[in-house]
């Protein structure tokens, strides 16, 4: 039973910034990948960024250079810094955890990010 709780979403102007946080609790094995997906209205859910327990990040091309993912393993928390936000970044952002071994995955409830001109 793993729970992921996101926070930090909100309404921002184009060019603005937000920082999303996702705190994990429950039975979490050391080797895992945590990250963020997003789903905009009328679109499929897509990977934004993820980061391994060793600190290796991956980014979608659309956010590379603007977003930064990080994690604090002692706090079991992953962060996403969103800079230079664009209206097309508007979506529900979901935290995700995948265990390196086995097929266990977990999802957060989502947090709304709205970039409005």
C-alpha positions in Angstrom: 0.0 0.0 0.0 1.8 3.1 -1.3 0.3 6.5 -1.2 1.5 9.5 -3.2 0.2 13.0 -2.3 0.9 15.9 -4.6 0.8 19.6 -3.7 1.9 22.9 -5.3 -0.4 23.2 -8.2 -2.3 26.4 -9.0 -3.0 29.2 -11.4 0.0 31.1 -12.9 0.6 33.6 -15.6 2.6 32.6 -18.7 6.3 32.8 -17.9 5.6 32.1 -14.3 6.8 29.3 -12.1 5.5 26.6 -9.8 7.0 23.9 -7.7 5.2 20.6 -7.3 5.9 18.2 -4.5 4.9 14.6 -4.1 5.3 12.8 -0.8 5.3 9.1 -0.7 4.4 6.8 2.1 3.9 3.1 2.7 6.0 0.2 1.7 8.6 1.7 -0.8 11.6 -0.3 -1.8 14.9 1.5 -2.2 15.3 1.0 -5.9 12.5 2.9 -7.7 11.8 5.6 -10.2 9.5 8.5 -9.3 8.2 11.0 -11.7 5.5 13.2 -13.1 2.9 12.6 -15.8 0.4 15.1 -17.1 -2.9 15.0 -18.8 -4.4 17.9 -20.6 -8.1 18.1 -21.7 -8.6 16.0 -24.8 -5.1 14.5 -24.7 -3.6 11.3 -23.4 -1.5 11.2 -20.3 2.1 11.7 -21.0 5.4 11.5 -19.2 6.8 14.8 -18.1 9.9 13.8 -16.2 11.1 11.0 -14.0 14.1 10.3 -11.8 15.7 7.1 -10.5 16.6 6.5 -6.9 20.2 7.0 -8.0 19.3 10.5 -9.2 19.3 10.0 -13.0 16.6 12.2 -14.6 14.7 12.0 -17.8 12.6 14.7 -19.4 10.1 15.0 -22.2 11.4 17.2 -25.0 8.6 19.7 -24.5 9.8 20.6 -21.0 13.6 20.1 -21.3 15.4 23.2 -20.2 12.3 24.6 -18.4 11.4 22.0 -15.8 13.7 20.3 -13.2 13.0 17.1 -11.4 14.7 16.3 -8.1 14.1 14.0 -5.2 14.9 13.7 -1.5 15.2 10.1 -0.5 15.2 10.8 3.2 11.9 12.6 2.9 10.6 10.2 0.2 9.6 13.2 -1.8 10.0 14.1 -5.5 9.8 17.7 -6.7 9.1 19.2 -10.1 10.2 22.8 -10.6 8.2 24.3 -13.5 9.7 27.5 -15.0 8.9 29.6 -18.0 5.4 28.1 -18.0 3.3 28.2 -21.2 -0.4 27.8 -21.7 0.2 24.4 -23.3 1.6 23.2 -19.9 -1.9 23.4 -18.5 -2.9 19.9 -17.3 -3.5 17.8 -14.3 -0.1 16.6 -13.1 0.2 13.2 -11.5 2.9 11.8 -9.4 4.1 8.3 -10.3 6.2 5.7 -8.6 7.5 2.5 -10.2 9.5 -0.1 -8.4 12.7 -1.2 -10.2 12.0 -4.9 -9.3 8.5 -6.3 -9.9 5.6 -4.6 -11.5 4.3 -2.4 -8.7 3.3 1.1 -9.7 1.5 3.8 -7.8 -0.3 7.1 -8.8 -1.1 10.2 -6.9 -4.5 11.9 -7.1 -3.3 14.7 -9.4 -2.8 18.4 -8.9 -4.1 21.0 -11.4 -1.7 23.4 -13.1 -3.3 26.2 -15.1 -1.3 28.7 -17.1 -3.6 31.5 -18.1 -2.8 34.6 -20.1 
